[in-house]
Amino acid sequence: MPTPHLPVARADFDQVMVPTFAPAAFVPVRGQGSRVWDQSGRELVDLTGGIAVNVLGHAHPALVAALTEQAGKLWHISNVFTNEPALRLARKLVDATFADRAFFCNSGAEANEAAFKLARRYAFDVHGEEKVEIISALNSFHGRTLFTVTVGGQPKYSDGFGPKIQGITHVPYNDLEALKAVVSERTCAVVLEPIQGESGILPAEQAYLEGARALCDEHDALLIFDEVQTGVGRTGDLFAYMHSGVRPDILTTAKSLGGGFPIGAMLATDRVASHFSVGTHGTTYGGNPLACAVAEAVIDIVNTPEVLEGVKARHQRFRTRLEQIGERYGIFSQIRGRGLLIGCVLSPAWKGRAKDVFDAAEREALMVLQAGPDVVRLAPSLVIEQADIDEGLDRLERAIAKLVDA
């Protein structure tokens, strides 16, 4: 007989978990589509997508089927051997993008760790040991390993852990002149998010991306796009770089790739990827059959005109209503982002109060996100039903109305 589940509650978190998170007061136990139920049976509308992860919502039947089928075949075999789901997924990603090669891992941080190591190894092999500088944007976010958190331009995440990795330079985002001032023959890579996520849903300007590409070409530096949050249909293109037409040398992605199952990927051209040889980098779990089987099902569904065009249509439905709410209550000064990565910028009178909106939304049985203290972030399922969009925004408006009246 199976052992009965131990009863648990939100209070257990504060007793047994390392306090690196401050989760909401309720505990979700089940999800279906864009609805979630908590321990009390309360139904919530989910506009968070697990922070841009649940690309097809909760318990999508195709993903459940892919995982269940693979679970009955092969869970883990290590990278001493390859496996069929990994090979199929790699082929589909390569065929759909600029890339020639794929490396699979378990998270966005690991994908970026691999990308930064590969950039330095490429420069070391081709140019020598002096070409090590990585240039990143202020307020960027690239992960929580010591390397990736140092490349991310947010001292609040990187300070307090001893000596930092050297050779990292940060410049303002969307400032091409600032980038030109620091790129040099010592630069091995420029890393950018096509849309800065954690710092407020800030899209890169076309001229900025084009200029970054030209600077990298001029100095034989690699252009790395961190698409951990923007990748796999989130912006209405399979990857956000496709919107600009600016091709990177390396691209990282995770979040939506597994639709909720942990997986990350680094994609690269042959010219660059060849500088990782056997033993120079690795992973035990990366590319495991379970994750790759689910991710293959995600790609098969998302990389279709129906879904990608649907993302753009849903964006307009969100934007129109959010702008109306912002104007009616004076709470949003701007709605920005692309596809279903949307930032609602709080007006000056509401500056710093994104957490208040988060809390008020939860009281109306709505799940939203923050992107810093001044932006309410929405990153729902790419196939969210129109009825769920409307109900979710009705709940958001009720929450805001009560905040305004308080």
C-alpha positions as CSV (number, residue, x, y, z in Angstrom):
1,M,0.0,0.0,0.0
2,P,1.3,3.5,-0.8
3,T,2.2,5.7,2.2
4,P,-0.5,8.3,2.8
5,H,0.6,11.9,2.1
6,L,1.7,13.9,5.1
7,P,-0.6,16.8,5.6
8,V,1.2,20.1,5.0
9,A,0.3,23.8,5.1
10,R,1.8,27.1,4.1
11,A,3.2,27.5,7.7
12,D,5.4,24.5,7.1
13,F,7.4,26.5,4.5
14,D,8.7,28.8,7.3
15,Q,9.8,25.9,9.4
16,V,11.5,23.5,6.9
17,M,12.5,25.4,3.8
18,V,15.6,27.6,3.3
19,P,14.2,31.2,3.3
20,T,15.2,32.1,-0.2
21,F,11.6,32.7,-1.2
22,A,8.5,34.4,0.4
23,P,5.7,32.5,-1.3
24,A,2.1,33.7,-1.2
25,A,-0.2,32.7,1.6
26,F,-2.1,30.0,-0.3
27,V,-0.8,26.6,-1.6
28,P,-1.9,25.7,-5.1
29,V,-2.6,22.0,-5.5
30,R,-4.1,21.5,-8.9
31,G,-4.1,23.3,-12.3
32,Q,-6.1,23.0,-15.5
33,G,-5.5,25.3,-18.4
34,S,-5.3,28.8,-16.9
35,R,-7.1,28.0,-13.7
36,V,-5.5,26.9,-10.4
37,W,-7.1,25.5,-7.2
38,D,-5.6,25.9,-3.8
39,Q,-5.9,23.7,-0.7
40,S,-9.2,25.2,0.3
41,G,-10.7,24.5,-3.1
42,R,-10.6,28.2,-4.2
43,E,-10.3,28.7,-8.0
44,L,-7.9,31.3,-9.2
45,V,-7.2,32.7,-12.7
46,D,-3.5,32.3,-13.5
47,L,-1.9,35.1,-15.5
48,T,1.6,34.2,-14.3
49,G,2.3,31.1,-16.3
50,G,4.7,30.0,-13.6
51,I,6.9,33.0,-14.5
52,A,6.6,32.5,-18.2
53,V,7.1,28.7,-17.9
54,N,3.7,27.1,-18.3
55,V,3.5,28.0,-22.0
56,L,0.5,25.7,-22.6
57,G,-1.1,26.2,-19.3
58,H,-1.5,23.5,-16.6
59,A,-1.9,19.8,-17.4
60,H,-2.0,20.2,-21.2
61,P,-3.1,16.8,-22.5
62,A,-0.3,16.6,-25.1
63,L,2.3,17.3,-22.5
64,V,0.8,14.9,-20.0
65,A,0.7,12.2,-22.7
66,A,4.3,12.8,-23.8
67,L,5.6,12.7,-20.2
68,T,3.5,9.6,-19.4
69,E,4.6,7.7,-22.5
70,Q,8.3,8.5,-21.9
71,A,8.0,7.6,-18.2
72,G,7.1,4.1,-19.1
73,K,10.2,3.8,-21.4
74,L,13.3,5.5,-20.1
75,W,13.8,8.2,-17.4
76,H,17.5,8.7,-17.3
77,I,20.5,7.2,-19.1
78,S,23.2,9.9,-18.6
79,N,25.3,11.5,-21.3
80,V,27.6,8.5,-21.5
81,F,24.8,7.5,-23.9
82,T,22.5,9.6,-26.1
83,N,18.7,9.2,-26.3
84,E,16.0,9.5,-29.0
85,P,14.0,12.4,-27.4
86,A,17.1,14.6,-27.1
87,L,18.1,13.9,-30.7
88,R,14.7,14.7,-32.0
89,L,14.4,17.9,-29.9
90,A,17.9,19.1,-31.0
91,R,17.0,18.5,-34.7
92,K,13.8,20.5,-34.4
93,L,15.5,23.4,-32.6
94,V,18.3,23.5,-35.1
95,D,15.9,23.3,-38.1
96,A,13.8,26.1,-36.7
97,T,16.6,28.6,-35.8
98,F,19.9,30.1,-36.8
99,A,21.8,27.4,-34.8
100,D,23.7,24.3,-35.9
101,R,24.1,22.7,-32.5
102,A,22.2,22.3,-29.2
103,F,23.3,21.7,-25.6
104,F,20.7,20.7,-23.1
105,C,20.7,21.4,-19.4
106,N,18.2,21.9,-16.6
107,S,17.6,25.6,-16.2
108,G,18.1,29.0,-17.7
109,A,21.0,29.7,-15.3
110,E,22.8,26.5,-16.6
111,A,22.2,27.5,-20.2
112,N,23.7,30.9,-19.6
113,E,26.6,29.4,-17.6
114,A,27.3,27.2,-20.7
115,A,27.0,30.2,-23.0
116,F,29.4,32.3,-21.0
117,K,32.0,29.5,-20.7
118,L,31.7,28.8,-24.4
119,A,32.2,32.4,-25.3
120,R,35.4,32.6,-23.2
121,R,36.6,29.2,-24.6
122,Y,36.1,30.4,-28.2
123,A,38.0,33.6,-27.5
124,F,40.8,31.7,-25.7
125,D,41.2,29.3,-28.6
126,V,41.1,31.8,-31.4
127,H,42.6,35.0,-29.8
128,G,44.4,34.0,-26.6
129,E,44.0,34.5,-22.9
130,E,43.5,38.3,-22.9
131,K,40.2,38.3,-24.7
132,V,37.9,37.6,-21.8
133,E,35.6,40.5,-21.2
134,I,31.9,40.0,-21.2
135,I,29.7,43.0,-21.6
136,S,26.2,43.0,-20.1
137,A,23.4,45.4,-19.5
138,L,22.7,47.1,-16.2
139,N,19.6,45.6,-14.5
140,S,19.8,42.4,-16.6
141,F,19.1,39.0,-15.1
142,H,20.9,35.9,-16.3
143,G,20.7,33.4,-13.4
144,R,21.8,32.7,-9.9
145,T,25.1,30.8,-10.3
146,L,28.1,32.9,-9.3
147,F,29.1,33.4,-12.9
148,T,25.6,34.3,-14.2
149,V,24.7,36.5,-11.3
150,T,27.9,38.4,-11.8
151,V,27.1,38.9,-15.5
152,G,23.6,40.1,-14.5
153,G,23.8,43.8,-13.7
154,Q,22.0,43.8,-10.3
155,P,24.3,44.1,-7.3
156,K,21.5,43.2,-4.9
157,Y,21.7,39.7,-6.3
158,S,25.5,39.4,-6.7
159,D,26.9,41.2,-3.6
160,G,27.8,39.4,-0.5
161,F,29.2,36.2,-1.9
162,G,32.9,36.9,-1.8
163,P,35.2,37.8,-4.8
164,K,33.3,38.2,-8.0
165,I,34.3,36.7,-11.4
166,Q,36.4,39.3,-13.1
167,G,36.2,40.7,-16.7
168,I,32.5,41.7,-16.5
169,T,31.4,45.2,-17.6
170,H,27.9,46.6,-17.3
171,V,26.4,49.4,-19.4
172,P,22.9,50.9,-19.6
173,Y,20.4,48.9,-21.7
174,N,19.3,50.4,-25.0
175,D,22.2,52.8,-25.0
176,L,24.2,52.1,-28.1
177,E,26.7,54.8,-27.5
178,A,27.5,53.4,-24.1
179,L,28.0,50.0,-25.7
180,K,30.3,51.4,-28.3
181,A,32.4,53.1,-25.6
182,V,33.3,49.8,-23.9
183,V,33.5,47.1,-26.7
184,S,37.1,46.5,-27.5
185,E,39.6,43.9,-28.7
186,R,39.4,42.4,-25.1
187,T,35.6,41.8,-25.5
188,C,34.8,38.2,-26.0
189,A,31.0,38.5,-25.8
190,V,28.1,40.9,-25.5
191,V,25.1,39.4,-23.8
192,L,21.6,40.9,-24.0
193,E,18.0,40.1,-23.3
194,P,15.9,41.0,-26.3
195,I,13.3,42.1,-23.7
196,Q,14.7,42.8,-20.2
197,G,12.4,40.7,-18.0
198,E,13.1,41.0,-14.3
199,S,13.8,44.7,-14.4
200,G,10.5,45.7,-15.9
201,I,9.7,44.2,-19.4
202,L,11.8,46.6,-21.4
203,P,12.1,45.7,-25.2
204,A,15.3,46.4,-26.9
205,E,15.2,48.9,-29.7
206,Q,15.9,47.7,-33.2
207,A,18.9,50.0,-33.7
208,Y,20.4,48.9,-30.4
209,L,20.3,45.2,-31.5
210,E,21.6,46.0,-34.9
211,G,24.4,48.1,-33.4
212,A,25.4,45.4,-31.0
213,R,25.6,42.9,-33.8
214,A,27.8,45.2,-35.8
215,L,30.1,45.9,-32.9
216,C,30.5,42.2,-32.2
217,D,31.4,41.6,-35.9
218,E,33.9,44.4,-35.9
219,H,35.7,43.1,-32.8
220,D,35.2,39.4,-33.3
221,A,33.1,39.2,-30.2
222,L,30.2,36.8,-29.9
223,L,26.6,38.1,-29.5
224,I,24.6,36.1,-27.0
225,F,20.9,36.5,-26.6
226,D,19.4,35.4,-23.4
227,E,16.0,34.2,-24.4
228,V,15.3,32.2,-21.2
229,Q,12.1,34.3,-20.7
230,T,11.3,35.4,-24.3
231,G,11.9,32.1,-26.1
232,V,9.5,29.5,-27.4
233,G,6.7,31.6,-28.6
234,R,6.4,34.0,-25.7
235,T,6.6,37.1,-27.9
236,G,4.6,35.8,-30.9
237,D,7.7,34.5,-32.7
238,L,9.3,31.2,-31.8
239,F,12.3,33.3,-30.5
240,A,12.3,37.0,-30.0
241,Y,15.4,37.5,-32.2
242,M,13.3,36.6,-35.2
243,H,11.2,39.8,-34.7
244,S,14.3,41.9,-35.1
245,G,16.1,39.8,-37.8
246,V,19.3,40.2,-35.7
247,R,21.0,36.8,-35.4
248,P,23.1,35.9,-32.4
249,D,26.0,33.5,-32.2
250,I,24.7,31.9,-29.1
251,L,21.1,31.8,-27.8
252,T,20.0,30.5,-24.4
253,T,16.5,29.4,-23.5
254,A,14.6,27.5,-20.8
255,K,11.3,28.4,-19.0
256,S,8.7,27.8,-21.7
257,L,10.8,25.1,-23.4
258,G,9.6,22.4,-21.1
259,G,6.1,23.8,-20.5
260,G,6.7,23.3,-16.8
261,F,9.2,20.4,-16.8
262,P,12.7,21.6,-16.0
263,I,14.9,21.9,-19.1
264,G,17.3,24.5,-20.6
265,A,19.1,24.8,-23.9
266,M,22.0,26.6,-25.4
267,L,21.9,26.9,-29.2
268,A,25.0,27.9,-31.1
269,T,26.5,28.0,-34.6
270,D,29.0,25.4,-35.7
271,R,31.8,28.0,-35.7
272,V,31.4,28.6,-32.0
273,A,30.1,25.3,-30.8
274,S,33.2,23.4,-32.1
275,H,35.2,25.0,-29.3
276,F,33.5,22.8,-26.7
277,S,35.1,19.4,-27.0
278,V,34.6,16.2,-25.0
279,G,35.1,17.0,-21.3
280,T,35.2,20.8,-21.5
281,H,31.6,21.1,-20.2
282,G,29.0,18.7,-19.1
283,T,25.9,17.9,-17.1
284,T,24.5,14.7,-15.6
285,Y,20.8,15.4,-16.0
286,G,20.8,17.7,-19.0
287,G,19.1,16.3,-22.1
288,N,17.3,13.5,-20.1
289,P,14.6,11.7,-22.0
290,L,11.7,12.9,-19.8
291,A,12.5,16.6,-20.2
292,C,13.3,16.3,-23.9
293,A,10.1,14.3,-24.7
294,V,8.0,17.0,-23.1
295,A,9.9,19.8,-24.8
296,E,9.5,18.2,-28.2
297,A,5.8,18.2,-27.6
298,V,5.9,21.9,-26.7
299,I,7.8,22.8,-29.8
300,D,5.5,20.8,-32.0
301,I,2.5,22.8,-30.7
302,V,4.0,26.2,-30.2
303,N,5.9,26.4,-33.5
304,T,2.8,26.6,-35.6
305,P,1.1,29.7,-37.2
306,E,-2.1,29.1,-35.2
307,V,-0.4,29.4,-31.8
308,L,2.1,32.2,-32.8
309,E,-0.6,34.3,-34.4
310,G,-2.8,33.6,-31.5
311,V,-0.2,35.1,-29.1
312,K,-0.3,38.3,-31.1
313,A,-4.1,38.5,-31.0
314,R,-4.2,37.8,-27.3
315,H,-1.6,40.5,-26.7
316,Q,-4.0,43.1,-28.3
317,R,-6.9,41.9,-26.1
318,F,-4.8,42.3,-23.0
319,R,-3.3,45.6,-24.1
320,T,-6.7,47.2,-24.9
321,R,-8.2,46.3,-21.6
322,L,-5.1,47.1,-19.5
323,E,-4.9,50.6,-21.1
324,Q,-8.5,51.2,-20.3
325,I,-8.0,50.1,-16.6
326,G,-4.8,52.2,-16.4
327,E,-6.7,55.3,-17.7
328,R,-9.8,54.7,-15.6
329,Y,-7.9,54.4,-12.3
330,G,-4.8,56.4,-13.0
331,I,-2.6,53.4,-12.0
332,F,-0.7,52.5,-15.2
333,S,1.4,55.0,-17.2
334,Q,2.4,52.5,-19.9
335,I,1.6,49.0,-21.1
336,R,4.8,47.5,-22.7
337,G,6.2,44.3,-23.9
338,R,5.4,42.0,-26.8
339,G,3.2,38.9,-27.2
340,L,2.3,37.5,-23.8
341,L,5.1,39.1,-21.9
342,I,3.4,42.2,-20.7
343,G,4.6,44.9,-18.3
344,C,2.1,47.3,-16.7
345,V,4.2,50.3,-15.6
346,L,2.8,51.9,-12.5
347,S,2.2,55.6,-12.7
348,P,4.2,58.0,-10.5
349,A,1.5,58.1,-7.8
350,W,1.7,54.3,-7.6
351,K,5.4,53.9,-7.9
352,G,6.9,51.2,-5.7
353,R,3.5,49.5,-5.1
354,A,3.6,46.5,-7.5
355,K,3.5,44.2,-4.4
356,D,0.3,45.9,-3.3
357,V,-1.3,45.1,-6.7
358,F,0.0,41.5,-6.4
359,D,-1.6,41.2,-2.9
360,A,-4.9,42.8,-4.0
361,A,-5.1,40.5,-7.0
362,E,-4.7,37.5,-4.9
363,R,-7.6,38.6,-2.7
364,E,-9.7,38.6,-5.9
365,A,-8.5,35.1,-6.8
366,L,-6.1,36.3,-9.5
367,M,-2.4,35.4,-9.9
368,V,-0.1,38.1,-11.3
369,L,3.6,38.9,-11.1
370,Q,5.9,41.7,-10.4
371,A,8.9,42.9,-12.5
372,G,10.6,45.0,-9.9
373,P,8.7,47.3,-7.6
374,D,7.2,49.5,-10.3
375,V,5.8,47.0,-12.9
376,V,3.0,44.5,-12.7
377,R,4.0,41.6,-15.0
378,L,1.7,39.2,-16.9
379,A,3.0,36.1,-18.6
380,P,0.1,33.7,-19.1
381,S,-0.3,30.6,-21.1
382,L,0.1,31.2,-24.8
383,V,-3.2,29.4,-25.4
384,I,-5.2,31.0,-22.6
385,E,-8.9,31.1,-23.4
386,Q,-10.4,34.5,-24.2
387,A,-12.9,33.9,-21.4
388,D,-10.0,33.4,-18.9
389,I,-8.4,36.6,-20.2
390,D,-11.6,38.6,-19.6
391,E,-12.3,37.0,-16.2
392,G,-8.7,37.6,-15.1
393,L,-8.8,41.2,-16.1
394,D,-12.2,41.7,-14.5
395,R,-10.6,40.4,-11.3
396,L,-7.6,42.7,-11.8
397,E,-9.9,45.7,-12.2
398,R,-11.9,44.8,-9.1
399,A,-8.6,44.5,-7.2
400,I,-7.4,47.9,-8.4
401,A,-10.7,49.6,-7.7
402,K,-10.5,48.4,-4.1
403,L,-6.9,49.6,-3.8
404,V,-7.9,53.0,-5.2
405,D,-10.8,53.3,-2.8
406,A,-8.8,52.1,0.3
